[in-house]
Amino acid sequence: MPSDYLPIAVLIVLATAVAFIAILIGHLFGPRRPTVKKSDTYESGMRPIGPGTRRMSVHFYLVAVLFILFDIEIIFLLPWAVVLREIKILGLIEMVIFVLVLLVGFVYAWKKGALEWE
Amino acid sequence: MDIFLLLEWTIKSVVIILIILGGFAYLTLYERRANARIQTRIGPNRAGPWGLLQPIADAIKLIFKEELIPEKSDKVLFILAPVITVVPAMILLAVIPMGPDILGFKIGLADGINVGVLYIMAVASIAVYGIVIAGWASNNKYALLGGLRATAQMVSYELSLALALVGPIMLANTMNIREIVVAQKGLWYIILQPLGFLIYFIAAVAEVNRAPFDMPEAEQELIAGYHVEYSGMKFALFFMAEYGKMIVICFIGATLFLGGYWGPFVDQVPLLGPIYLFVKVVILLFVLIWIRATFPRIRYDRLMAFGWKIMLPAALFNVVVTAAIVLLLEG
């Protein structure tokens, strides 16, 4: 029932309020004496070199793409796990085929070196 | 809408938030004391008896600290990031059944929702946003690199974590966490799912970026990762999120694998239920601290290789074998 989720909405509102109040308390009670040096980007005491956001390794994108593939697989696995006893052995065979198809892609990514980090 | 119902939800929500806040404060003390004992030190023991007032002293110190917001940062996102990180840690506890009904009164806030396990996974994923936003909004190379590393690590281990949760769903035939706990009355699922529990626990340690998987926060090379630019209460919120998540993963592990609130005599005295759950959570928390004190940090390439090449195939194997055995014995 949708009304089962209303208590969670109450909790979310309260939790968000607590988080903002914590930040507000810090703002109210903490001293604020900013100087140019203080509000500069921190780099172990050295003067910052170059911009803060720079190009990142392509591996992070590969991991993200692989994650999406497998996360969708897991989303399919969840309802399947709930009704496993009703769909019986046929359901298991279908799921094994589905996982095997994904595993082919996984092995391909593995052999191509998508999982290696230098 | 019934005003008393709203009041009941508000009180339960406040209790859950207090569990996380109080748990966070005393978990830091517990960790420092336990770590110190493992390293044959004494740990904080000056503020109050056994150092019990130490967390309060720490909180007061953090409140009166100067907060720096870097000139080049994205200010709105910079302030929002700790909120986005800490709220999921606080609201995850809503679906955990805290105990059996006491005199017909339900203790949990929303433990009866029929997609409880899905809720856990969905909310746990939101915390990743907070970390990547913090890394990006700081406009600092170390923070960005730490945030990216944390994101890659968390999404990698989230797969194994989610697959490990499929085992209990299959055994209990439901995603409703209250029913999963009821189904564990005779036999805890750790006995039927030993590999599943091991995968869950390892993946959960990686999910909260704890040692030995604390590469994103490596003090020696990244100076603290995504929260390097944060100070004062905003830093405290990140800290609270990390320790809150530690508490929550122990609650989830105890609920789905260690029988939740079940223990001897819970049928006769339902009040024992929450106490058993608390004891189980504290034991799991000790294991987390023990792991941190024992293992050195893993190199980042090995960390990712371990997650993708060992944990993920093992978790898939666990799911398929469990399904086959379930069908063989009952189908």
Interface residues (C-beta under 8 A of the other chain):
Chain A: D4 Y5 L6 P7 I8 V10 L11 I12 L14 A15 T16 V18 A19 F20 A22 I23 I25 G26 H27 F29 G30 P31 R32 R33 P34 V36 K38 S39 D40 T41 Y42 E43 S44 P48 G50 P51 G52 T53 R54 M56 H59 F60 V63 A64 L66 F67 F70 D71 I74 L77 L78 A81 V82 L84 R85 K88 I89 L92 M95 V96 V99 L103 F106 W110 L115 E116 W117 E118
Chain B: L6 W9 T10 K12 S13 V14 I16 I17 L21 L62 I63 F64 K65 E66 E67 L68 I69 P70 E71 K72 I79 P82 V83 V86 V87 M90 I91 A94 V95 L109 A110 G112 I113 N114 V117 L118 Y119 W136 S138 N139 N140 K141 Y142 A143 L144 L145 L148 T151 A152 V155 S156 E158 L159 A162 L163 V166 I169 M170 N173 T174 M175 I223 V228 E229 G232 M233 K234 A236 L237 Y300 D301 M304 A305 W308 K309 L312 L316 V319 V320 A323 A324 V326 L327 E330 G331
